[in-house]
Amino acid sequence: MAGIYVHVPFCKSRCIYCGFFSTTQLAMRQRYVEALCREMQLQSASSSQFSHIETVYLGGGTPSQLEGEQLRSLFSCLYNIYNVSADVEVTIECNPDDVTPQLADCLAHLPVNRVSMGAQTFSDERLRWLRRRHTADQVRRAVHLLRQTGIGNISIDLMYGFPGETLPEWHADIDAALALGVEHLSAYALSIEEGTALHAMVEESRVEELADELQRQMYYDLKDRLEVRGYEHYELSNFALPGRRSRHNSSYWNHTPYIGLGAGAHSFFGTHRQWNVADVQAYINAIEAGNIPAETEQLNDDTLYNETVMTALRTREGIALDTLPLHYRHYCECQAQRYIESGWLKLDDKTSRLRLTREGLFVSDRVMADLFVPV
């Protein structure tokens, strides 16, 4: 199994919290799509392990900012170059206000069978504060439109921990999301990324971060409310109805190889990683000259072990200790012992799996860091 991630960095405007690589230079979209198709050819020539593709994910940025003909061209190239599985999962990220009848109809005639939308909140006031372009009603209309055109697998993103947010307000957001009947839900605490407008606001004391204890309660209230409604908490920030886990994102957590296409995109080849230059113009120029503008990092055993800890421990299944080389297994068990005693980790003797407990979920970063081998 292998996956393809396609980075579409174009955004109509920038949100105050976003730390992802993106650009508002929409005039470059056509040349960029042509460069993506050319990169597919260059990558396929040197990456035979990606001859059979199980998942495709268009992320950003805002992939729904591409025009219909550009999306059709992109998928035509991908399917001509790669051997794509008949039951492939194809996800596209969309902004709710981009989901017009025209876009929905376009997606219905493409291989797309899963849509991920950044709702973030159902408070129009907070959406304006985030500088999001959509309203809460546009989220609802987008879901309705996608359902009408046959998209049966929809995920939405929520955020919590806004300055001044209360528990009842967070509960209202959760309830609004549940009312849409979406198959998948991702939820993230509002994070302060350096270099963002939000970071500057915090530095200038114009906004105050929410207390950790209140954010902890919001996280557990989310977990409880979704699980009661039948959603499986399968990864730290992700919840899915039965059979609706994100197959593509799960491949990241399972250390499955994947190829990243586009400016700023990362690839994982099992023993090494590769990442393209995070500059649209430099990326296009290099690809047009027949070169992939990428840097490579060879992964040693310590780094691979640390990445296994970081990814596997995020999941419901946890770390399969018996898949680790013996000396790493002994190290992991030794480091984990105090967290097992404190109730933040649990070791299942029957399956040899090490998992975060409910109490350990909110402090997962601290636990993972202590299981790492120093490099």
C-alpha positions in Angstrom: 0.0 0.0 0.0 1.2 3.5 -0.8 -0.3 6.9 -0.8 0.0 10.2 -2.7 -0.3 13.6 -1.1 -0.7 16.6 -3.4 -0.1 20.0 -1.9 -2.2 22.9 -3.3 -0.8 26.0 -1.6 -3.3 28.5 -2.9 -5.6 30.5 -0.5 -7.9 33.4 -1.1 -6.8 34.9 2.2 -4.7 33.9 5.2 -6.3 32.9 8.6 -4.6 34.3 11.7 -3.6 30.9 13.1 -2.3 29.2 10.0 1.3 28.1 10.0 1.1 25.9 6.9 2.9 26.8 3.7 0.5 28.7 1.4 0.2 31.7 -0.9 -2.5 34.1 -2.1 -0.9 34.4 -5.6 -3.9 32.7 -7.4 -2.6 33.8 -10.9 0.1 31.0 -10.6 -2.5 28.1 -10.4 -2.3 26.9 -14.0 1.5 26.8 -14.2 1.5 25.1 -10.8 -0.9 22.3 -11.9 1.2 21.8 -15.0 4.3 21.5 -12.8 2.5 19.0 -10.5 1.8 16.8 -13.6 5.4 17.0 -14.6 6.6 16.1 -11.1 4.4 13.0 -11.2 6.3 11.9 -14.3 9.7 12.7 -12.7 8.8 11.0 -9.4 7.3 7.9 -11.0 10.5 7.2 -12.9 12.5 6.9 -9.7 9.9 5.5 -7.2 8.8 2.0 -8.3 7.3 1.3 -4.9 4.6 3.8 -5.7 3.3 1.9 -8.7 0.2 0.9 -6.8 -1.7 3.7 -5.0 -4.3 3.1 -2.3 -5.0 6.7 -1.1 -4.8 10.1 -2.6 -5.1 13.3 -0.6 -5.3 16.9 -1.9 -4.4 19.2 0.9 -3.3 22.8 1.3 -3.7 25.6 1.3 -7.1 25.4 -0.3 -7.4 22.8 -3.1 -11.0 23.9 -3.7 -9.4 27.2 -5.0 -8.4 25.3 -8.2 -10.7 25.7 -11.1 -12.7 22.7 -12.4 -10.6 22.2 -15.5 -7.4 22.3 -13.4 -8.8 19.6 -11.0 -9.7 17.5 -14.0 -6.3 17.9 -15.5 -4.6 16.9 -12.2 -6.6 13.7 -11.8 -6.2 12.8 -15.5 -2.4 13.0 -15.1 -2.4 11.1 -11.8 -4.5 8.2 -13.2 -2.4 8.0 -16.4 0.9 7.8 -14.5 0.0 5.7 -11.5 -1.7 2.4 -11.0 -4.5 3.5 -8.7 -6.5 0.9 -6.8 -10.1 0.4 -7.7 -11.1 1.1 -4.1 -8.8 4.1 -3.6 -9.7 6.7 -1.0 -9.5 10.1 -2.6 -9.8 13.1 -0.3 -10.0 16.8 -1.2 -9.9 19.6 1.4 -12.4 22.3 0.7 -13.4 25.6 2.3 -17.1 25.6 2.9 -17.7 28.8 0.9 -16.0 27.2 -2.1 -18.6 24.4 -2.2 -20.9 25.8 -4.8 -23.3 23.7 -7.0 -20.7 24.0 -9.7 -17.8 22.6 -7.5 -20.0 19.9 -6.1 -21.0 18.8 -9.6 -17.3 18.9 -10.7 -16.3 16.6 -7.7 -19.1 14.2 -8.6 -17.5 13.6 -12.0 -14.0 13.1 -10.5 -12.7 10.1 -8.5 -13.2 12.1 -5.2 -15.1 10.1 -2.7 -14.1 11.9 0.5 -14.2 15.7 1.4 -12.5 17.3 4.4 -13.8 20.8 5.4 -12.4 23.3 7.9 -15.6 24.4 9.7 -13.5 25.4 12.8 -16.5 26.8 14.7 -20.2 27.5 14.3 -19.9 30.9 15.8 -19.9 33.5 13.1 -18.2 36.0 15.5 -15.3 33.6 16.0 -15.1 32.8 12.3 -14.6 36.5 11.6 -12.0 36.8 14.3 -10.1 33.9 12.7 -10.4 35.7 9.3 -12.2 32.7 7.9 -14.1 33.4 4.7 -17.2 31.3 5.5 -20.1 31.4 7.8 -21.7 28.7 9.9 -24.6 28.4 7.5 -22.2 27.9 4.6 -20.9 24.8 6.4 -24.4 23.4 6.6 -25.1 24.2 3.0 -21.8 22.7 1.8 -22.6 19.4 3.6 -26.1 19.4 2.0 -24.7 20.1 -1.5 -22.0 17.4 -1.2 -24.6 14.8 0.0 -26.9 15.7 -3.0 -24.0 15.0 -5.4 -23.2 11.6 -3.9 -20.3 12.3 -1.5 -20.9 9.8 1.2 -17.8 10.4 3.4 -17.4 13.9 4.8 -15.0 15.1 7.5 -15.0 18.4 9.3 -12.4 20.1 11.4 -13.2 21.9 14.7 -11.1 24.1 16.9 -11.4 24.8 20.6 -9.6 26.9 23.1 -10.4 30.3 21.7 -9.7 33.2 24.0 -12.6 33.7 26.3 -14.4 30.5 25.1 -16.6 28.8 27.6 -17.6 25.1 28.0 -21.2 25.7 26.9 -20.0 27.5 23.8 -17.7 24.5 22.9 -20.6 22.1 23.6 -22.7 24.1 21.1 -20.0 23.7 18.4 -19.9 19.9 19.1 -23.6 19.6 18.9 -23.8 21.6 15.6 -21.2 19.3 14.1 -23.1 16.2 15.2 -26.3 17.6 13.8 -24.7 17.4 10.3 -24.2 13.6 10.6 -20.7 13.7 9.2 -18.7 10.5 9.1 -15.5 11.9 10.5 -14.5 14.7 12.8 -11.1 16.2 13.6 -10.6 18.6 16.5 -7.6 20.7 17.5 -6.8 23.1 20.2 -6.1 26.6 18.9 -2.3 26.7 18.7 0.0 29.7 18.6 2.4 29.1 15.7 5.4 31.4 15.5 5.2 33.7 12.4 1.4 33.8 12.3 -0.8 36.9 12.9 -2.2 35.1 16.1 1.3 34.8 17.5 1.8 38.5 17.1 -1.5 39.2 18.8 -0.4 37.1 21.8 3.1 38.7 21.9 1.5 42.1 22.0 -0.9 41.0 24.8 -3.9 41.7 22.6 -5.3 38.2 23.3 -4.9 35.8 26.2 -4.5 32.1 25.8 -7.2 29.9 27.5 -6.1 28.1 30.7 -4.7 24.6 30.2 -7.2 23.1 32.6 -10.2 24.4 30.7 -8.7 23.2 27.4 -8.2 19.8 29.0 -11.9 19.7 30.0 -12.9 20.7 26.5 -10.9 17.8 25.1 -12.5 15.2 27.4 -16.0 16.6 26.8 -15.4 16.3 23.1 -14.3 12.7 23.5 -17.2 11.7 25.7 -19.9 13.4 23.5 -18.6 11.9 20.3 -18.2 8.4 21.7 -21.7 8.4 23.0 -22.8 9.1 19.5 -20.9 6.1 18.1 -17.7 7.8 17.0 -14.4 5.9 17.5 -11.6 8.0 19.0 -8.9 6.3 16.8 -6.2 9.0 17.0 -5.5 11.9 19.4 -7.4 14.4 17.4 -9.5 12.2 15.2 -12.9 10.6 15.5 -14.7 8.4 13.0 -17.9 6.4 12.6 -17.3 2.6 12.2 -15.3 2.0 9.0 -14.8 5.7 8.3 -11.3 6.3 9.6 -9.1 8.4 7.3 -7.1 5.7 5.4 -4.7 8.2 4.1 -3.8 9.8 7.4 -3.7 6.4 9.1 -0.9 5.5 6.7 1.2 8.3 8.2 0.7 6.9 11.7 1.4 3.4 10.5 4.7 4.4 8.8 3.4 3.5 5.3 5.4 5.0 2.4 3.9 7.9 0.7 4.9 10.5 -2.0 4.4 14.2 -1.6 3.9 16.3 -4.7 4.1 20.0 -4.9 5.8 22.9 -3.2 6.6 22.2 0.4 5.3 18.6 0.2 7.1 15.8 2.1 7.6 12.2 1.1 8.5 9.1 3.1 10.3 6.2 1.4 10.8 3.9 4.4 14.5 4.6 4.9 14.6 8.3 4.0 12.4 11.4 3.8 12.3 14.0 1.1 10.8 17.4 1.0 10.3 19.9 -1.8 11.2 23.6 -1.6 8.5 25.6 0.1 8.4 28.3 -2.6 5.9 28.2 -5.5 8.0 30.1 -8.0 11.2 28.1 -7.2 9.3 24.9 -7.4 7.8 25.6 -10.8 11.1 26.8 -12.2 12.9 23.7 -11.1 10.2 21.3 -12.3 10.0 23.0 -15.7 13.8 22.5 -16.0 13.3 18.8 -15.3 14.5 18.8 -11.7 12.7 18.0 -8.4 13.8 20.8 -6.0 14.0 18.5 -2.9 16.2 17.8 0.0 16.7 14.3 1.5 17.3 13.0 5.0 18.5 9.5 5.5 16.8 8.0 8.6 18.9 6.0 11.0 17.6 3.4 13.4 17.2 5.8 16.4 15.2 8.2 14.3 13.0 5.5 12.9 12.4 4.2 16.5 11.5 7.8 17.6 9.1 8.3 14.7 7.4 4.9 15.5 6.8 6.2 19.1 5.6 9.5 17.9 3.1 8.2 15.3 2.0 4.8 16.8 1.4 6.2 20.3 -1.0 8.8 18.8 -3.3 5.9 17.8 -5.9 3.8 19.6 -3.8 0.7 18.9 -0.6 2.2 20.3 2.9 0.7 19.9 3.2 -2.9 19.0 6.3 -3.7 21.1 7.0 -7.0 19.6 7.6 -5.3 16.2 10.5 -3.3 17.7 14.1 -4.5 17.7 14.8 -6.1 21.1 17.1 -3.4 22.4 14.5 -0.7 21.5 11.7 -2.7 23.1 13.6 -3.0 26.3 14.4 0.7 26.3 10.8 1.6 25.5 9.4 -0.6 28.3 12.0 0.8 30.8 11.1 4.4 29.9 7.4 3.7 30.0 7.4 2.1 33.4 6.8 5.3 35.5 4.0 6.3 33.2 2.4 2.9 33.5 2.6 3.3 37.3 1.1 6.8 37.1 -1.8 5.6 35.0 -0.9 7.6 31.8 0.2 4.4 29.9 -1.2 0.9 29.8 0.7 -2.2 28.6 -1.5 -5.0 27.3 0.4 -8.2 28.2 -1.7 -10.3 25.7 -1.0 -8.2 22.7 2.3 -6.5 23.8 0.8 -3.2 22.9 1.6 0.0 24.8 -1.2 2.6 24.7 -2.0 6.0 26.2 -4.8 5.8 28.8 -7.6 8.4 29.0 -5.6 10.3 31.5 -2.5 10.2 29.3 -4.1 11.6 26.2 -3.9 15.2 27.1 -0.2 14.9 28.1 0.8 12.7 25.2 3.6 15.1 24.1 5.4 14.8 27.4 5.0 11.0 27.5 6.3 10.5 23.9 9.3 12.8 24.5 10.4 10.6 27.5 10.2 7.4 25.3 12.4 8.9 22.7 16.1 7.8 22.3 18.3 10.9 22.4 19.7 11.7 18.9 
